[in-house]
Amino acid sequence: TFRSQYEVDQFLVDKHFQSVDHEGRPTGTSRTHRGTSEVINPDTYFETHKPPRTLAENEVKVGEFVNKHKDNRRIVLVTSGGTTVPLENNT
């Protein structure tokens, strides 16, 4: 049983980094090197970091793109960078 959303998030991050074989059994290795980075509460991150200066403009552009292409199509948004959680500041 988890005591907080933070514990749930941390569990999911840890689970994400665990490799499994073709039958879903843990291999004991990691798919991604986590380095010495620390998992922080996402609310804390967003309370202590300013959004990118182009966020509003990019939200509009993404919304326009999705609205233009959404009928009878599947849309995937792929972001650049190597982080699996939003750790980059103002990018």
N, C-alpha and C positions, 0 to 999 in steps of 0.2 A: 504494500500500500504506500502510495506517495503522499507526503505531507504538504507539498506545494507544487505549483505549476513549474517552478524552477527545477525541482527534482525530476519531474516528468521530462522536461526539455533536456536535462543533462543525460537522463537515461536514453532518450532517443538519439542524441548525438553520439554517445558511447556505442549504441547498437549500430549506428550508421557506419562507424569505423571498423566494425568487426567483419572480417572476410568469412565467407562460407563456401563449402564445396558445392558440387552440382546437385546434391541432395539437401542442401540447406544446413549442413552440420558446420559448426565453427571450425576454422582451420587453425586458429591460434595466432594468425598474422593480421596485420592491419592493411587495409586498402590504401589508406592515406596516412602520411606521416603527420602527426599532430604537433610535433615539436614540443616546445615548452609553453605553448599558448594555454591560457586559462579560459575555461568556459564561464561566462558571466551571465547574469540574469538579463534577458533581452530588454526588459523595462528599464533597468539601470543603464544599459548601453544607450538607449534612445533618449533618456533623460539627461545624459552627460555629453552627448555629441550633437552638434548642429547638423541639420540636413544639408545635403549639397545645395549650392546656390541655384542650380538649374533644375531642382526637383519638380517644381510646379510646371515648368515648360516641358520637361520630359514626361510627366504624367499626362499632359494634354496630348502630346505626340503619340504616346502608347495607346491612349484611349481612341484617338482618331484612327490609328492603324487597325486596332481590334474591331472597331465599328465598321470599317471599310471591308474587312476580310472575314467577318464572323459567320456570315450566312453559308451554311453547308460546308464549312471548312473547320479543320482543327488548327488551333494556334498554339505555338509553343514559344515562350519568351526565354531566350538564352542570354544570360548575363556574362560579361567577361570577368576575368579574375579567377583566382584559385581558392578563394575562401568558400566554406560551406555554410557559413553564417555571416551576417552583416557586420564584419569587423573593420572594413576599410573606411577611413574617415574622409568624407567629402570627395568621393570619387564618382 
